[in-house]
Structure formats: C-alpha cells, structure tokens
Amino acid sequence: MRRSLVFSTIWFGLGAALTAADAKAQDKSQYTLFNPTPVDKMRDFNTDRPTKSNVPYTVDAGHFQYEGDLFVYGYDNVSTSDTNITSWTVGNPTFKLGLLNNLDVEVNFSFYNSIRSATVSTGAYTISQGFGDTFTRFKWNLFGNDGGGPAFALIPYAKWPTAPMAPQGVGNGYIVNIPVLLNISRPIIEKVTAYAEIFTNWSTNPQAPNIVTADFAVAWQPRPNFQLDVGVNIGLNYAAIPYQIYVGIAQRF
C-alpha cells in the first residue's frame, strides 16, 4: 500500500513537472506592445468575421490587424408596412492592436452609410447618409488564447455617437439586449472554410421586437495572414432585415 502511494506520487510529480515545463515553454507573457511577439511564436490567424460571432482570441502583442466589410447591402420590404428600405454600408473597418499577450484594443467605424426609405403607394422616398457611429472595445482573453481547447474572453465596449443623425430607437433610457448564436464551420476545400449560423437578439423591452437570422458565409485564406470572405444574412422573422449581402477582408501584420 505504501509502495503504491510512493509510486503514484512520483508519477504525479513527473507529470506536474512536464506540464510546468510545457507551460513555461509556451509562456508569452513577457511580450507587449513595445516588445512584440516574435513571428515564429505568433498564434494562428483568427478573425471576428465573416459571421456575427466573436472569437475569444486576441491579436499577438505588438502586432496590428484590420478586418471589416468592403460593403454591405440590405433590402427590407417586410418590417415596415408599405415601405421598401434599401441600405448600403461602404467601408466598415475594425482596427486591432495587440497590447499584451492576452489583451488587444479595437476601434470600429463605417465610412459611409446610406438608407433609402420609399413609400410604395405614393412613390415618395427619403434618404439619409453619412459617417457611422464609432465603437471602441478591449478583448481580454482569460484562457485558451493559443487554441487546442476551450477559450474564454471578456469584450467590454463603448459606442460613440459620431454619426450625423442618431437612429430612432424604441423608448427612452437603457435596455438590455441578449444576443445568442450557434455557429458551425467546416473546411470545404484547401484554404476555404464555410460557415453557418443561427443568430438571435432578445430585448428586455417589450416594445422592441426580437431579431432572428440565419447567416451563411465562405472565407478564403490565400495567404497565412490574409483573408477574403462573402456572406448573406437571411431574416427569419418580421423584425429582421429579409437579407443582407456583404463582402469583407482581413489582414494581419
């Protein structure tokens, strides 16, 4: 009985030592914005696109990444009675900068937005266009940043009203929205990955309708740090835009 205990302790200690050695070999906490991660130690290229999901992985310390829509086209003849709404977004980049091994800062805005609302019965229409709002956020990975298992990150953000005209909302004050999504992806040919997703956005305000969409996309990665993608979001209830089509790009430096 005593021998068994000693034997188990020795193997446990050996396993712990190997685990600690492996963790030390993978430790990249010393890298920062001013001490960039070496190229040979950078994690795989990951993006928060093409679908609505956000990956929990951060940009390596001292490295820069951009990703965003080249354009988004939407058409809605369902959500508002007797009205056709056509929307365009041109240039919607997100710029990311790695501050620490597990922390990056991100800025997103849209260069040009256009919404054309036409009344079907009369032919009258209105157009609003201009620069969009600005979003800033941090992504802080708590574990699993280098892949190979579960990963978790906190992503606090702030929205800054830089658009020339604020969109009309439902009610006043603050409400809670709860986005939930199920996303699956699969390589279909070399360097090409297909995505399928069910997205829902539940609102705690009874006057604000819930939104449900089915999203599909394909991403092509011709080079290790460069990606092109195309996708479509299909509305599954009356409150969601019937369809949106987009083309996007991402690159890491």
C-alpha angles and dihedrals in degrees: 000000000000092000090052090052093050092047092051091047092052093051092044090052091048091049091049091049092051091047091050091048091050091047090050090050090053096042110121099164091118092069118095141159088282095040102045124206110260114251093244091057098047117119123241118291109268131176137188089232162117094033129036095267122106119221116224093228123107131214111264116263113276094013131111131219135179128192134163151116120302085199141342122204122193135180125192125180096150114057096061122044117244091000136112115199121196119186136186132187116188118189113006106172130177114202117203130191125187110230100171134001090270102026134069135169122224136194124193132183139146122239097207135013127180128184120183115190115190127186107223098206096051105023091231117139144180130209128203121183144160146090118340134231120282125237126197124187146161125224113207116185114208099185142345096040094147096049128235095115145005117341133192133190139174115225113188115180144177130211119217118200099232095141113107092235126030114227117245113260136197111264127329135283128026128328133179121240120194114202116195126178142173115209132183129179135185136179108244101180133354111307093357124104128186124211134199125183143173111210128189131179114196120194126205089212108090089210093057111078122226118249126221125182140170111220128197129181146161124212126197120199107190092168131031094253102030132077139178123191143177129194150160131220115206121200114231098188136038094261094057123082105259092233143349125191122199143174120203146180138203135185137173128209 
